[in-house]
Amino acid sequence: MEVDRSGRGHLAIALVSAQVLLFEVLVTRVLSVVLWYHYVFLSVSLAMLALGAPGVWLGARRPGPDLLPRALLVAAVLTPVSVLATVHAGPAQRASMVYWTVVLLLPLLAAGTAVVALLLEVTGKELATRYGADLLGATLGALLVTPLLSGLPTPRVVAALGVLPAIAVLLIAPSYRRLAGVTIVGIVALVAVAKPFALRYTKMYDESVAPLHERWTPTARLAVFPSQFILRAEDAFGWGMGALWVKAPLEQLWLEQDGSAGTPITRWDGTAPLPHLSFDVTSAPYQALLPERVCILGAGGGRDILTAIKHGARYVDAVELNPYTIDLVSGPLKSYSGDPYHLAGVRAVASEGRSFLTHTKNRYDLLQISLIDTWAATSAGAYALSENGLYTVEAFQLYLNRLTEHGVLTVSRWASGARQLEMSRLMLLAKEALSREGIVDGNRHLVLLTAGEVGNLMVLRAPVDDALLKALDKVAFARGFSRRWPMPPGAPPQGMIQMAMVHGPAPFAKAGFDLSPPTDDRPFFFQTLDVRNPPDKRMLASMSENEHAVMQLRRLFVIVGAITLALFFLPFVLSKRLPRAPGFGAGTAYFAAIGLGFMFLELPLVQRLGPYLGHPSRATVVVLGTMLAGAGLGSMLSSRVEQSRALLVPLLVPVLAFVLSRALGPVIAATLGASLTARVGVSVLLVAPVAFAMGFCFPVGMGRFGDKNRGWFWAVNGATSVLASVSTLVLSLAFGLSRVLLVGVLCYGVAALLLRSSEAVEEG
């Protein structure tokens, strides 16, 4: 069977590339529900592995005539099977890294085999256009991510992706069209039946009953339960209830986001007093300061809105990242919740908190951030390590500048138990932000009250005077809260929090913990382990899932590295078929350099532009779409340019990449207040030139270093991309995003030198 050399082959590879891109990104939405977020890195690594490894196999042994249609049909069938294996995994399977590796890798490996086979069917200039079609197909996939995640059940969407490779069979393999048609009908029929793909377990619990409401969104899977299903009690819920609270029943629902980040929805008729709100430590500043103008970041099920209204706030900006949360609370649950988002004086804002504060001209007496985080992966989950732009020095400076003269920033985090390092790091973060705002003694601007395992940190632009401290102590005494900062005069520091405030992060660093203030360049607030020097196993055992995620990342790097070496290079060693055509050595180094360089540029750009564009998923679409589109167009154009001129374009990549790395920060700072449309345009203009030039690198390299080695070169490029996808995260944790970008620049610099210093290989 020979592939149709008309545009059908280009369209086929575009369809399969779109399927691979969509699978690797969309499946992270499912994984973020059923597994801890750090497992989602597996999908992007395995996708790159699956696209690269077949280059070794097919380069060493030419594919038979039926390999391509069979690979496409296997990919079509295994895609929904993979989803079914995910949503129906038992407890033992959920804990097995081998299980998840197999479940995710097999459909991707079949699709990757088809992509490589389609590339190997063409040569010369047609290879450049085929490769360009491959990238443009992936671009289309990137653009479809957010629309496909907007309300549709994600497991069924992922399963339906199996239709795309089956359609490719219809295009290029006439003898397999009947089988492809049956496959398409079967997948559509299976997906049309919702029950097989209904997810009834999460990383935290099994859902013994179906949710009252369920909706999959780009940000999270929203599921509403009776409160006792999650809380196992009918007591009024509070994050940190004071010791003097007397338990009392309260009707409430529980809104769960990706099975790990929940928020209560309180039944409220507009008149109930809701006394439990005043006994939650998160409400302490309301009671002492009586603010009139309030901004709440992460309003969730509306509980914090009710707290603000109960304590006399007259104006509330309720900011919620997920618009579907607002729709749910104010729509189907309106009569139950009392519609807190639309009470008198309340303005509902669907936006990322930092983006909203950048654009608003309002000033607030109180700005509240209460336990706003999630272990859920956004649609950018595969490209982001639990970074959170809300908890950086630059973000806290923004918050301080949105306060009135005597306003307060109140941030609640865990202050004891497995996650107690969060509050220690938070206070050091606030202190650094105050210092950058010109406040020398930041300690005098901080107050910390605790109850249970939760602490409420209050950060003020004005120094904390005796009157305010007495008012807060009075509230603490009446509710059963404890004051942990400021310490009594002359008292020695007790516990991690006070030790951190007195001695700074240095003593913790010696023990393997990183409490340094996160910045936009290293926005990993929740990763409190030093990835280069982690603590011993005994100490690690008492830490939370966030700390274990860093260790999981280290293990993932080893596992993926071993699989990469086995699938990419072992077949050559065993068969002794390693190609030795002219250009082999320099070409190997060249394709390794561009494989590393692409990922070292792409992933930091996604993370760096996330806060700028207002949401990680938006950054994924803009950055990934721009890079794939630019590279695809560059690759296709390279076939129309004379070889001597095309050779000059890759030499420009390190220059353009360096300019991008240096301009990124200043441009973001200068345009952060622009409209979303303008910020998207700025992002595209920043990324597109280097992406376009990068598109020349692969086809020009193939022409320069010899077409006979192309299977091996594809494999090397894929292997280094796989390793870079994981090592980028490790390097970002250790050294910051800007330095990783510079590593990408260096890689392309090496590639340019190899290209310039090597003689063109003459094909025999």
C-alpha positions, -999 to +999 in steps of 0.1 A: +000+000+000+015+033-011+003+066+004-015+089-020+011+115-028-015+142-034-028+165-007-045+136+010-013+125+026-008+160+040-044+161+053-040+126+069-009+136+088-026+168+099-056+148+113-033+124+132-012+152+146-043+171+158-054+139+175-021+134+193-020+170+205-056+169+216-052+136+234-020+146+253-036+179+265-072+168+270-064+136+289-046+157+315-081+171+325-091+135+333-058+126+350-061+157+372-093+143+386-082+107+391-046+113+400-025+139+418-016+167+395+021+157+391+011+126+371-001+148+342+035+154+332+035+118+320+012+126+291+033+152+274+065+131+278+048+099+265+033+118+236+068+130+225+082+096+231+055+080+209+062+105+181+099+099+182+105+062+189+089+049+157+115+069+138+141+045+151+121+014+143+110+025+108+144+041+101+162+008+109+136-013+090+114+002+063+077-002+070+056-028+051+028-017+028+001-023+054+017-007+084+003+027+080-034+019+078-031-007+105-013+018+128-041+043+122-068+018+129-051+007+161-048+043+172-085+048+165-095+018+186-071+023+215-080+059+220-115+052+235-101+020+251-075+041+269-102+064+283-123+034+295-092+020+312-088+054+329-123+059+342-127+023+353-093+018+370-094-001+403-076+010+435-045-012+426-042+002+391-046+038+402-014+034+424+006+019+396+029+040+374+033+011+350-004+009+345-008+046+336+023+044+314+008+016+294-027+030+292-015+064+279+014+052+258-003+026+236-027+048+217-001+075+213+025+050+201+001+038+174-006+073+163+031+082+164+039+053+142+014+066+116+029+101+117+065+088+111+053+064+084+036+093+066+068+114+069+090+086+056+068+081+025+081+114+010+115+129+004+131+161-005+110+192-007+078+172-002+091+162+032+092+198+042+056+204+032+045+171+048+063+181+080+046+215+078+012+198+075+021+178+106+028+210+126-003+228+112-025+199+122-011+201+157-018+239+156-054+232+148-055+208+178-041+234+201-068+259+189-096+234+196-085+226+232-105+253+250-137+250+229-137+212+234-133+216+272-161+242+275-189+222+290-185+189+271-177+158+292-140+155+288-137+116+289-162+114+260-144+141+241-111+123+244-126+090+234-142+106+203-107+116+191-103+080+178-124+091+148-096+113+135-071+085+126-099+065+112-108+093+089-072+094+078-075+058+067-105+068+045-083+094+028-052+073+020-060+035+021-089+025-002-086-012+007-092-004+043-121+020+039-148-004+049-130-013+082-124+024+088-160+031+084-171+004+108-145+018+133-159+053+130-195+041+135-184+020+165-166+049+182-195+073+176-220+048+190-199+041+220-193+078+228-230+085+223-237+063+253-227+084+283-226+058+310-194+039+300-174+071+303-190+084+335-162+090+361-171+079+396-139+081+415-112+108+422-078+110+437-094+115+471-125+094+472-149+070+453-182+085+444-207+060+458-235+082+445-236+103+414-231+141+418-262+163+421-246+184+393-216+177+372-198+198+345-164+195+329-148+229+322-114+241+310-105+249+346-119+219+365-145+192+367-172+207+389-193+182+409-219+191+436-226+167+464-247+168+496-223+181+523-222+149+543-209+130+513-176+149+514-175+163+549-190+132+566-208+156+590-237+181+590-218+206+611-215+241+596-183+242+576-153+265+583-117+264+572-103+272+607-130+272+634-121+289+667-120+269+698-151+286+712-174+275+683-202+252+694-210+228+666-244+234+650-260+218+619-264+238+587-278+229+553-250+231+527-238+215+496-202+208+486-188+220+453-158+198+444-132+208+418-113+179+403-118+158+434-094+178+456-103+214+459-137+220+474-159+249+485-192+249+504-225+263+490-246+274+520-284+273+519-294+309+526-327+327+524-313+362+527-321+365+564-304+336+583-276+350+606-250+323+598-231+327+631-205+301+621-189+326+597-177+348+625-159+319+642-139+311+611-104+326+614-106+337+578-132+363+589-111+379+617-101+410+598-137+418+589-146+418+625-117+440+636-115+464+607-151+466+595-142+472+558-167+488+534-150+481+501-139+444+496-124+423+468-125+386+471-103+365+449-117+330+444-152+335+456-161+298+448-195+287+463-201+322+477-192+316+513-167+345+515-193+368+499-217+360+527-189+367+552-183+401+538-220+410+536-226+397+572-199+420+586-211+452+569-193+454+535-212+477+512-193+469+480-178+436+470-160+426+439-164+388+439-137+374+415-139+338+404-116+322+378-142+296+365-172+313+350-191+280+352-189+282+390-207+315+390-232+301+365-238+270+387-243+290+420-264+316+403-283+293+380-295+258+390-286+264+426-299+300+428-329+293+451-307+272+473-277+295+476-296+328+477-275+339+447-247+356+466-229+367+434-258+391+427-267+405+461-270+442+465-235+458+464-219+426+449-203+425+415-196+391+400-163+390+380-153+360+360-116+365+357-082+354+369-076+374+401-043+390+393-054+399+358-085+416+372-065+436+398-041+448+371-069+464+351-092+477+378-089+512+391-107+503+424-090+505+458-101+482+486-103+483+524-098+445+524-085+421+497-092+385+506-075+353+493-086+323+514-070+290+505-072+297+468-053+269+452-060+236+435-043+204+427-063+202+396-045+205+362-059+231+339-058+224+302-022+235+305-016+210+332+008+190+312+030+220+308+028+235+343+041+224+377+015+237+401+027+272+396+004+298+410+007+334+399-013+346+429+016+337+453+046+356+440+064+387+452+052+407+422+016+396+428+018+407+464+031+441+453+001+444+431-022+436+460-006+461+482-011+488+456-048+480+453-054+487+490-066+520+505-043+538+529-053+517+559-064+486+538-055+450+546-045+421+524-058+389+541-044+356+530-054+323+546-032+291+542-024+260+562-003+268+593+001+234+609+000+197+600+015+184+568+013+217+549+025+240+577+055+252+555+030+271+534+024+298+560+061+301+568+068+307+531+038+330+528+050+353+555+085+355+540+069+363+507+048+391+522+079+405+539+098+406+507+070+423+489+068+450+516+105+454+513+103+460+475+076+486+482+101+505+503+090+493+537+121+485+557+107+467+587+081+444+572+076+425+605+056+455+618+031+452+590+021+416+595-004+399+619-011+361+620-041+345+637-046+308+636-074+283+644-072+246+638-047+240+610-054+273+592-037+306+596-050+341+585-021+364+575-029+401+575-006+424+555-010+461+559+006+490+541+005+510+574+023+497+605+002+476+629-005+500+658-016+491+694-052+499+687-055+475+658-036+448+677-060+451+706-090+449+683-077+417+667-068+402+701-104+410+713-118+391+683-094+363+689-104+360+725-141+360+717-138+334+690-110+311+703-083+321+678-045+322+686-021+350+677+012+337+663+026+370+651+037+395+663+053+375+691+052+389+727+082+412+734+113+392+744+097+358+737+119+333+719+106+320+685+085+288+687+076+266+658+085+268+621+066+300+614+082+321+641+116+305+633+112+315+596+103+350+605+132+355+629+160+336+610+148+336+574+148+307+549+185+298+553+182+273+582+154+255+563+175+253+531+202+233+550+175+207+558+164+205+522+134+229+522+130+259+500+111+288+517+126+315+495+099+340+483+085+328+450+087+353+420+072+354+386+104+338+373+100+309+399+063+309+407+063+275+425+049+285+459+036+250+468+069+233+460+088+238+493+114+211+488+148+218+473+147+197+441+185+196+442+189+187+478+157+172+492+153+162+529+156+126+541+128+101+537+118+102+573+112+140+572+096+137+538+071+112+550+054+138+572+050+163+543+020+169+520+013+158+485+028+190+472+063+180+486+059+145+474+052+158+439+087+171+436+101+137+445+077+122+420+091+145+394+126+132+401+113+096+398+094+105+366+126+119+351+144+086+358+115+065+345+110+085+313+147+086+307+150+048+310+119+042+286+134+068+262+168+050+260+151+016+256+126+026+229+148+049+210+183+034+211+182-002+222+168-015+189+198-001+170+222-017+195+206-051+193+202-051+156+235-035+149+218-013+123+229+020+135+232+042+104+267+055+095+260+075+064+279+108+059+267+136+082+258+111+110+278+126+138+272+163+133+236+157+123+230+137+156+243+166+176+223+191+156+190+173+159+196+168+196+202+205+200+170+216+183+150+189+201+162+203+235+160+239+224+124+238+212+112+225+246+134+248+266+118+277+249+082+265+246+074+253+282+089+284+300+070+307+276+037+289+284+043+293+321+056+329+319+027+341+298+000+324+319-005+352+344-001+378+316-029+363+296-051+356+326-052+319+325-028+289+319-051+274+293-052+306+273-014+307+275-012+271+262-034+279+232-017+312+223+019+300+228+015+264+216-007+275+187+017+303+177+048+281+179+032+253+159+017+275+133+049+295+129+071+265+127+047+248+103+046+278+080+084+280+082+089+244+074+066+246+044+082+278+031+117+262+034+109+239+005+103+270-017+135+288-008+168+281-023+189+259+000+217+284+004+192+311+016+171+286+037+204+278+055+206+314+068+172+313+087+182+287+114+213+308+121+189+336+131+171+314+157+195+319+186+195+357+180+157+359+179+154+336+209+178+357+229+159+389+220+127+372+231+141+361+264+154+396+272+123+415+260+097+392+276+098+407+311+098+444+301+071+439+274+048+421+299+053+448+325+046+476+300+015+460+285-001+442+315-028+468+317-039+465+280-070+447+269-070+409+265-071+412+227-041+435+228-022+411+252-029+381+230-016+401+200+015+411+219+021+375+228+018+363+192+041+391+180+067+381+206+066+344+198+059+342+161+092+354+146+113+329+165+087+301+159+088+308+121+126+306+120+125+274+141+104+258+115+133+259+090+156+240+114+142+205+109+139+204+070+171+224+065+189+200+088+176+170+069+189+185+037+222+195+052+231+162+070+218+136+047+184+121+039+197+086+045+200+093+082+165+109+086+150+080+106+178+083+132+177+121+132+139+120+138+145+096+167+173+117+183+151+148+180+122+131+196+143+115+224+158+148+234+124+165+233+111+138+257+139+143+281+136+181+278+099+180+286+107+167+321+141+183+327+126+217+319+104+214+350+133+204+372+154+232+359+126+257+363+122+247+399+159+250+406+169+280+385+139+298+372+121+302+339+144+329+325+175+308+329+158+278+312+149+301+283+186+310+280+195+273+279+171+270+250+189+299+233+222+282+239+209+249+223+199+268+192+233+285+192+250+251+192+228+240+164+236+271+143+273+265+148+270+229+137+250+239+107+274+266+096+306+245+102+294+213+085+297+205+048+265+196+030+262+158+025+260+147-011+233+121-017+244+092-037 
